[in-house]
Each structure stands twice: as structure tokens, then as C-alpha cells.
Amino acid sequence: MALFEGYERRINNINEVVAQYELGSLEDAKKLVEENGVDVYNIVTETQPIAFENAKWAYILGAAIAIKKGQTKAKDIAESLGEGIQAFCIPGSVADQRKVGIGHGNLAARLLNEETECFAFLAGHESFAAAEGAIKIALSANKVRKHPLRVMLNGLGKDAAYLISRINGFTYVKTQMDYTTGQLNILEERRFSKGPRGEVKCYGADDVREGVSIMHLENVDVSITGNSTNPTRFQHPVAGTYKKERYELGKKYFSVASGGGTGRTLHPDNVGAGPASYGLTDTMGRMHSDAQFAGSSSVPAHVEMMGLIGMGNNPMVGASVAVAVALQEAFTAAAV
């Protein structure tokens, strides 16, 4: 019985990587990781319960690669996780062409680097997928960082932001844009839990201009967009405008475009895109991104369609950070 979805289309690439690192087999890789005290399978499952089996095995392979390399720091381990995910990409697919697996590893490494101060899930709408990713990062990243990483969500809809905050224990920040003066006013901050989840701030915006102001307020230096139908007119313009303004201020900003890849969303500009085009959502992402992923920010099946693994891009960010941190903690404990 196949271990995971798309086994026949993936296994040749996987076996090449397994042989490169002298791991024997995927099952041997899993045993190696477990012997080092980390349950990668469970970490991925906890991050997004509806993730496919191939996602769990991809992270297991990445973790085994890190162990074989002798890596003990989370930011280095994260890059190896990217190698494991890349090995699972179907040859010739969008994910394979864009090296999305490597991109995920590099993004997680960036979040574990002290130079990154604030990471934003820039969603077209406040989504549970963004929340899943934010929760894992909030619970994991600062265990190994000297200076805490700030995590925030920024999307359309103040009511949606309030709902997501209350359900997940985040801090809801209610803002109001003064369009005459260009001033962003904070009307209320409401924290829904005392632990690490409460450190995550969640904003709802009325439009692109307010969304950009929220990014400046939090001094975001790394973000990942989500994708949707009509809300695609929010996150990509926000990221593009913010990037321009950050550069004018002489500040760095690393923008990741998630979502898209099929051009088959219900947006009128995408319906007729056809299989040879990625449609408007994907094109907008290309205009501002330093790295571009493929497939839905939330739906495992759509990411799977892009030839990656069956896990939403936003939860994948959280899983990468969580697995890397768990391995560092295990190595640290073993050394004591």
C-alpha cells in the first residue's frame, strides 16, 4: 500500500534524495527522526488536521536530512526541511518549476533569523488557514529566538478579524482610517488569551489604503499573502504598495506571494484564463513577490494540484517553524 498521495509520481525524486543522504528508505528516515525524539508526523497533523499524508512524510524526510547534516540550529534545519518538501514536488509541475519546497524552507529560516522582527499573514480575508499558521509560529518560534518575533494578521473585514481573534485567542486591534489626514487611529485593543496566542495581533481593514497603513504601523518586514476570489484585490495591492513605500524609506521588506497557480478561481478575470495561464491572481503575486508559492493558502487539495504537497501554504509556514524548533530543542536536550 502506498504511503501517501501521488506515490508513483513522486517516489523517483524522493528516492534520489534518500540515496543522496544515505537514509536507506523513507521508513528508515522516519525511524531516525523518532530516535532523535521528535514526532514530526504529529506536529504537521496538529498544525493542519486536514493535511494530506504526503505533507507529513515530506517533513519527515526534511527532518532526517537535517539530522544527517548534523544541523542543530532551527534556522539551518528549516532550510533542510525545504529540501524534503522539494523532493516531494511532482516533476514538471508548477511547484517543481518554482522550487516552492525550497522557498518554504527559506521562508521559515528567515522567520527564525533574529533580523526578522515582524511577520504578517496578509490575507484577502481573515482566514482560519492564516490563523493555523500564526498559532504554530507563535507557539514555536520564540522558544529559540533571543528577540521575540511579532506575528500579525492583516485582512479585509473588521468583523472577520474580531471573529478570528476571539476564536483563536488573538489580540483584536480595531482601527479607523482618517482619509483626510492619512492618519491610522487605533480605537480598541482586545486580547482574548493570556498565553503566546494572545501575542498575535489581528487587524481588519476597510480597503487597501488602510491595509498599507497597518503594515507600516507594525513595521512588517516579512509577509505572505493569501489568495481568494474578489479579495485578491486587497492583499496583492497592499503588498505592492507597501513594498514601494518601504524601499522609499530605505527599509527592507521580503514579500512572499501564496495562492494562485491555476487561474481557475471564480474571479471574472480568471474564469477564462485557461490551463496555459495562471490568471490575474497569480500575475499580481508575481508583481511584488520575492518568492512565489503555488496553490491555495488554505486548501490542501489545491496545493496538491500544483504538484507540491497536500497542505495549505499558510499552515505550511507554521509547520516548518514548529518542526525546526522541535528538532533544535531535542538536540539541545540531548546535549545536556
C-alpha positions in Angstrom: 0.0 0.0 0.0 1.3 3.5 -0.9 2.4 5.6 2.0 0.9 8.8 0.7 -1.0 10.5 -2.1 0.7 10.6 -5.6 3.2 8.0 -4.5 4.1 6.8 -8.0 4.6 10.3 -9.4 6.8 11.3 -6.5 8.8 8.3 -5.4 11.7 8.5 -8.0 12.6 12.0 -6.9 12.3 11.1 -3.3 14.5 8.0 -3.7 17.2 10.1 -5.3 17.3 12.4 -2.2 17.0 9.4 0.2 20.1 7.9 -1.6 22.0 11.2 -1.6 21.8 11.4 2.2 22.2 7.7 2.7 18.9 7.3 4.6 18.1 3.9 3.3 14.3 4.4 2.8 11.5 6.8 3.9 10.6 4.4 6.7 14.3 4.5 7.8 14.2 8.3 7.7 11.1 8.2 10.0 12.8 5.9 12.4 15.9 8.2 12.5 13.8 11.2 13.3 11.8 9.4 16.0 15.1 8.1 17.6 16.1 11.8 18.0 12.9 12.4 20.0 10.7 14.3 17.6 7.3 13.3 16.3 7.2 15.2 13.1 4.1 13.4 11.8 2.1 14.6 14.8 3.4 18.2 14.6 2.2 18.5 11.0 -1.1 16.9 11.9 -1.7 19.3 14.8 -0.9 22.3 12.5 -3.5 21.5 9.9 -5.6 18.4 10.8 -6.8 18.1 7.2 -3.3 18.0 5.7 -2.6 15.0 3.4 -0.3 12.1 4.3 2.3 13.3 1.8 2.8 16.5 3.7 3.7 14.6 6.8 6.2 12.4 5.0 7.8 15.4 3.3 8.5 17.0 6.7 9.8 13.6 8.0 12.3 13.5 5.1 13.4 17.1 5.6 13.9 16.4 9.3 16.0 13.3 8.5 18.1 15.4 6.1 18.8 17.9 8.8 19.9 15.2 11.2 22.2 13.7 8.6 23.8 17.1 8.1 24.3 17.4 11.8 22.3 20.7 12.0 21.3 21.8 15.5 20.0 25.3 14.9 16.4 25.8 13.9 17.1 28.4 11.2 19.5 25.9 9.5 17.2 23.0 10.0 14.4 24.9 8.3 16.3 25.1 5.1 16.7 21.3 5.1 13.0 20.9 5.6 12.7 22.8 2.4 14.8 20.1 0.7 12.5 17.4 1.9 9.4 19.2 0.7 11.0 19.9 -2.7 11.8 16.2 -3.1 8.0 15.6 -3.0 7.3 18.0 -5.8 5.9 16.3 -8.9 8.4 16.7 -11.8 7.3 19.3 -14.3 4.6 20.8 -12.0 4.2 24.4 -11.1 5.6 23.7 -7.6 8.6 21.9 -9.1 9.4 24.8 -11.6 9.2 27.4 -8.9 11.1 25.4 -6.3 8.3 26.1 -3.9 9.6 23.5 -1.4 13.0 25.3 -1.2 11.1 28.5 -0.9 9.1 27.3 2.2 12.4 26.2 3.9 14.0 29.6 3.2 10.9 31.5 4.5 10.9 29.5 7.7 14.6 30.1 8.1 14.0 33.9 7.7 11.4 33.8 10.5 13.8 32.1 12.8 16.5 34.7 12.0 16.9 37.5 14.5 16.9 40.1 11.8 13.2 39.5 11.1 11.1 41.4 13.7 7.6 41.2 12.4 5.9 38.6 10.1 2.4 39.3 8.6 -0.1 36.9 7.2 -1.6 39.3 4.6 -4.9 37.7 3.8 -7.6 38.8 1.4 -9.9 38.0 4.2 -9.2 36.9 7.8 -8.9 33.2 7.4 -8.6 30.1 9.6 -5.6 29.0 7.5 -3.7 32.1 8.4 -4.7 31.5 12.0 -3.4 27.9 11.9 0.0 29.2 10.6 0.1 32.0 13.1 -0.7 29.8 16.0 2.2 27.4 15.3 4.6 30.2 14.8 3.5 32.0 18.0 3.8 28.7 20.0 7.2 27.8 18.5 9.5 30.5 17.0 10.2 32.4 20.2 11.4 29.3 22.0 14.7 29.6 20.1 14.9 33.3 19.3 16.6 35.8 21.6 14.3 38.6 20.5 10.6 37.6 20.1 9.2 37.5 16.6 6.0 39.5 16.3 3.2 37.8 14.3 0.1 39.6 13.0 -2.8 39.1 10.6 -4.0 41.8 8.2 -7.0 41.4 6.0 -10.4 42.7 4.8 -13.2 43.0 7.3 -13.1 44.2 10.9 -15.9 41.8 11.9 -14.0 38.9 10.4 -10.8 40.0 12.3 -12.8 40.1 15.6 -14.2 36.7 15.0 -10.8 35.1 14.1 -9.3 36.8 17.2 -11.9 35.6 19.6 -12.0 32.0 18.3 -8.2 31.6 18.4 -7.3 33.7 21.4 -5.5 36.5 19.5 -5.5 40.2 20.2 -8.0 42.1 18.1 -6.9 45.6 17.1 -9.7 47.8 15.8 -8.6 50.7 13.6 -10.1 53.6 11.8 -8.5 55.3 8.8 -8.8 59.1 8.6 -8.7 59.6 4.9 -8.4 63.4 5.2 -5.2 63.4 7.2 -3.9 59.9 6.2 -3.7 59.0 9.9 -4.5 55.5 11.2 -6.2 55.6 14.6 -6.4 52.7 17.0 -9.8 52.6 18.6 -9.5 49.4 20.6 -7.2 46.5 21.5 -8.9 43.4 22.9 -6.8 40.4 24.0 -8.6 37.1 24.1 -6.0 34.9 25.8 -3.0 35.4 28.2 -0.5 33.0 26.5 1.5 33.1 23.3 -1.6 33.2 21.2 -2.6 36.5 22.7 0.6 38.0 21.4 -0.7 37.6 17.8 -2.4 40.8 16.7 -5.3 40.6 14.2 -6.4 43.6 12.1 -9.3 44.1 9.8 -9.1 46.8 7.1 -11.7 48.5 5.1 -9.6 49.0 2.0 -6.1 48.8 0.5 -5.0 52.2 1.9 -5.9 51.2 5.5 -4.2 47.8 4.9 -0.9 49.5 3.9 -1.1 51.8 7.0 -1.5 48.8 9.2 1.7 47.3 7.7 3.6 50.5 8.5 2.2 50.6 12.0 3.5 47.1 12.8 6.8 47.7 10.8 6.3 44.4 8.9 9.5 43.2 7.3 8.3 39.8 6.0 4.8 38.8 4.8 2.9 36.1 3.0 -0.2 36.8 1.0 -3.2 34.5 0.8 -5.4 34.2 -2.2 -9.1 34.2 -2.8 -11.7 35.5 -5.3 -12.6 39.2 -5.0 -10.3 39.8 -2.0 -7.3 39.3 -4.3 -7.8 43.0 -5.0 -6.7 43.6 -1.4 -3.6 41.7 -0.4 -1.6 42.0 -3.6 -2.1 45.8 -3.9 -1.3 46.2 -0.2 2.0 44.2 -0.6 3.0 46.0 -3.7 2.2 49.5 -2.4 3.9 48.8 1.0 7.0 47.4 -0.8 7.3 50.6 -2.8 6.9 52.8 0.3 9.3 50.7 2.4 12.0 51.0 -0.2 11.5 54.7 -0.3 12.1 54.7 3.4 15.3 52.7 3.0 13.9 49.7 4.8 13.9 46.0 3.8 10.7 44.0 3.0 10.6 40.4 1.9 7.3 39.6 0.2 6.0 36.1 -0.4 3.0 35.5 -2.7 1.0 32.5 -1.8 -2.0 31.1 -3.6 -2.9 31.1 -7.3 -1.4 28.7 -9.7 -4.4 27.5 -11.6 -6.2 30.6 -12.8 -9.5 28.8 -12.0 -10.9 30.8 -9.2 -14.3 32.4 -9.6 -13.0 35.9 -10.1 -14.2 37.2 -13.5 -10.7 38.0 -14.6 -9.7 34.3 -14.0 -12.6 32.2 -15.2 -11.5 32.4 -18.8 -7.8 32.1 -18.1 -7.4 28.6 -19.4 -4.8 26.0 -18.4 -1.9 27.8 -20.1 -2.4 30.9 -17.9 -2.2 31.4 -14.2 -4.8 34.2 -14.3 -4.8 37.6 -12.6 -4.3 36.4 -9.0 -1.0 34.7 -9.9 0.1 37.6 -12.1 -0.5 40.1 -9.3 1.6 38.0 -7.0 4.5 38.0 -9.4 4.5 41.8 -9.5 5.5 42.2 -5.8 6.9 38.9 -4.6 10.5 38.0 -3.7 9.3 34.4 -3.6 6.2 32.9 -5.1 4.4 29.8 -3.9 1.7 27.8 -5.6 -1.8 26.7 -4.7 -4.2 27.8 -2.0 -3.2 29.5 1.2 -5.5 27.1 3.0 -6.9 24.2 0.9 -4.6 21.1 0.8 -6.2 19.7 -2.3 -5.4 22.8 -4.3 -1.8 22.9 -3.2 -1.6 19.2 -4.1 -2.9 20.1 -7.6 0.1 22.4 -8.1 2.4 19.4 -7.6 3.5 20.4 -4.1 2.1 18.6 -1.0 -1.4 18.4 0.4 -1.2 21.3 2.9 -2.2 24.9 2.8 0.6 27.3 2.3 -0.1 29.3 5.4 -0.2 26.3 7.8 2.9 25.0 6.0 4.8 28.1 7.2 3.7 27.3 10.8 4.7 23.6 10.4 8.1 24.4 9.1 8.9 26.7 12.0 7.4 24.2 14.5 9.4 21.2 13.2 12.6 23.1 13.0 12.2 24.4 16.6 11.3 20.9 17.9 14.5 19.5 16.4 16.7 22.2 17.9 15.1 21.6 21.3 15.6 17.9 21.1 19.3 18.3 20.1 19.8 20.8 23.0 18.2 18.5 25.5 20.3 15.5 24.3 23.5 17.6 24.7 22.8 18.4 28.3 
